[in-house]
Amino acid sequence: MGERKIRVGELIKRELSMALHGRWRAESVAITITDVDISSDLKKATVYYSVLGNRESIAKAGKFLMSVRGQLRQIVGKNVIIKYTPELKFVYDPSMERGMKILEAIDELEEREHRDA
């Protein structure tokens, strides 16, 4: 079942990304779907998303995703053929933000190293 969950999760991720950036282009320009974790019975999907911007942008994206959740579920149900259309739950994924901070710290260290050399 593990491999099927991964495949279904990837299909849902692709469909959600295409729908968001096709149908709601202006509202979702800063939103990236990073992962989809689907339950073993395929009835619930946790959708992880990342947002470019500040805390206000993150809150705005969360509200937007919740407002179109039903429409996104219909799109998934239409385009991903499985027995049940999963209920979608959106969760902010801060990993991109942390990754950017780590890269900035590395760049800063390298810059200091070059100045001191």
GIUR-V508135 format. One record per residue. N is the residue number from 1. RES is the residue in three letters. SS is DSSP state (h for helix, s for strand, l for the rest). PHI is phi in whole degrees, 0 to 359 (NA if undefined). PSI is psi in whole degrees, 0 to 359 (none if undefined). Layout:
# GIUR-V508135
n->N res->RES ss->SS phi->PHI psi->PSI
n->N res->RES ss->SS phi->PHI psi->PSI
This chain:
# GIUR-V508135
n->1 res->MET ss->l phi->NA psi->334
n->2 res->GLY ss->h phi->300 psi->316
n->3 res->GLU ss->h phi->291 psi->324
n->4 res->ARG ss->h phi->295 psi->317
n->5 res->LYS ss->h phi->302 psi->318
n->6 res->ILE ss->h phi->296 psi->314
n->7 res->ARG ss->h phi->298 psi->314
n->8 res->VAL ss->h phi->296 psi->318
n->9 res->GLY ss->h phi->300 psi->318
n->10 res->GLU ss->h phi->293 psi->322
n->11 res->LEU ss->h phi->297 psi->316
n->12 res->ILE ss->h phi->296 psi->317
n->13 res->LYS ss->h phi->302 psi->313
n->14 res->ARG ss->h phi->297 psi->315
n->15 res->GLU ss->h phi->295 psi->318
n->16 res->LEU ss->h phi->296 psi->316
n->17 res->SER ss->h phi->298 psi->314
n->18 res->MET ss->h phi->296 psi->319
n->19 res->ALA ss->h phi->294 psi->313
n->20 res->LEU ss->h phi->299 psi->313
n->21 res->HIS ss->h phi->273 psi->356
n->22 res->GLY ss->h phi->259 psi->307
n->23 res->ARG ss->h phi->276 psi->323
n->24 res->TRP ss->l phi->240 psi->52
n->25 res->ARG ss->h phi->304 psi->312
n->26 res->ALA ss->h phi->294 psi->319
n->27 res->GLU ss->h phi->284 psi->333
n->28 res->SER ss->h phi->250 psi->14
n->29 res->VAL ss->l phi->301 psi->328
n->30 res->ALA ss->l phi->262 psi->3
n->31 res->ILE ss->s phi->261 psi->135
n->32 res->THR ss->s phi->235 psi->128
n->33 res->ILE ss->s phi->279 psi->115
n->34 res->THR ss->s phi->267 psi->329
n->35 res->ASP ss->s phi->194 psi->157
n->36 res->VAL ss->s phi->227 psi->123
n->37 res->ASP ss->s phi->250 psi->117
n->38 res->ILE ss->s phi->253 psi->143
n->39 res->SER ss->l phi->293 psi->162
n->40 res->SER ss->l phi->295 psi->333
n->41 res->ASP ss->l phi->272 psi->2
n->42 res->LEU ss->l phi->64 psi->21
n->43 res->LYS ss->l phi->262 psi->343
n->44 res->LYS ss->s phi->226 psi->138
n->45 res->ALA ss->s phi->231 psi->128
n->46 res->THR ss->s phi->264 psi->120
n->47 res->VAL ss->s phi->256 psi->119
n->48 res->TYR ss->s phi->265 psi->134
n->49 res->TYR ss->s phi->227 psi->155
n->50 res->SER ss->s phi->237 psi->154
n->51 res->VAL ss->s phi->225 psi->135
n->52 res->LEU ss->l phi->277 psi->128
n->53 res->GLY ss->l phi->132 psi->194
n->54 res->ASN ss->l phi->267 psi->186
n->55 res->ARG ss->h phi->300 psi->325
n->56 res->GLU ss->h phi->296 psi->319
n->57 res->SER ss->h phi->296 psi->321
n->58 res->ILE ss->h phi->295 psi->314
n->59 res->ALA ss->h phi->296 psi->319
n->60 res->LYS ss->h phi->296 psi->319
n->61 res->ALA ss->h phi->295 psi->318
n->62 res->GLY ss->h phi->299 psi->316
n->63 res->LYS ss->h phi->296 psi->318
n->64 res->PHE ss->h phi->298 psi->312
n->65 res->LEU ss->h phi->299 psi->321
n->66 res->MET ss->h phi->293 psi->326
n->67 res->SER ss->h phi->288 psi->333
n->68 res->VAL ss->l phi->253 psi->10
n->69 res->ARG ss->h phi->304 psi->315
n->70 res->GLY ss->h phi->297 psi->317
n->71 res->GLN ss->h phi->294 psi->320
n->72 res->LEU ss->h phi->295 psi->322
n->73 res->ARG ss->h phi->296 psi->320
n->74 res->GLN ss->h phi->297 psi->318
n->75 res->ILE ss->h phi->297 psi->317
n->76 res->VAL ss->h phi->298 psi->316
n->77 res->GLY ss->h phi->299 psi->326
n->78 res->LYS ss->h phi->283 psi->323
n->79 res->ASN ss->h phi->257 psi->343
n->80 res->VAL ss->l phi->246 psi->111
n->81 res->ILE ss->l phi->273 psi->101
n->82 res->ILE ss->l phi->220 psi->165
n->83 res->LYS ss->l phi->301 psi->315
n->84 res->TYR ss->l phi->242 psi->142
n->85 res->THR ss->l phi->273 psi->119
n->86 res->PRO ss->l phi->291 psi->148
n->87 res->GLU ss->s phi->286 psi->134
n->88 res->LEU ss->s phi->260 psi->132
n->89 res->LYS ss->s phi->235 psi->126
n->90 res->PHE ss->s phi->260 psi->132
n->91 res->VAL ss->s phi->228 psi->129
n->92 res->TYR ss->s phi->293 psi->134
n->93 res->ASP ss->l phi->249 psi->106
n->94 res->PRO ss->l phi->278 psi->5
n->95 res->SER ss->h phi->297 psi->325
n->96 res->MET ss->h phi->294 psi->318
n->97 res->GLU ss->h phi->298 psi->314
n->98 res->ARG ss->h phi->297 psi->320
n->99 res->GLY ss->h phi->299 psi->319
n->100 res->MET ss->h phi->296 psi->320
n->101 res->LYS ss->h phi->295 psi->320
n->102 res->ILE ss->h phi->295 psi->315
n->103 res->LEU ss->h phi->297 psi->321
n->104 res->GLU ss->h phi->296 psi->320
n->105 res->ALA ss->h phi->295 psi->319
n->106 res->ILE ss->h phi->296 psi->315
n->107 res->ASP ss->h phi->300 psi->318
n->108 res->GLU ss->h phi->296 psi->318
n->109 res->LEU ss->h phi->296 psi->317
n->110 res->GLU ss->h phi->296 psi->321
n->111 res->GLU ss->h phi->296 psi->316
n->112 res->ARG ss->h phi->298 psi->319
n->113 res->GLU ss->h phi->298 psi->319
n->114 res->HIS ss->h phi->292 psi->323
n->115 res->ARG ss->h phi->292 psi->321
n->116 res->ASP ss->h phi->283 psi->340
n->117 res->ALA ss->l phi->281 psi->none
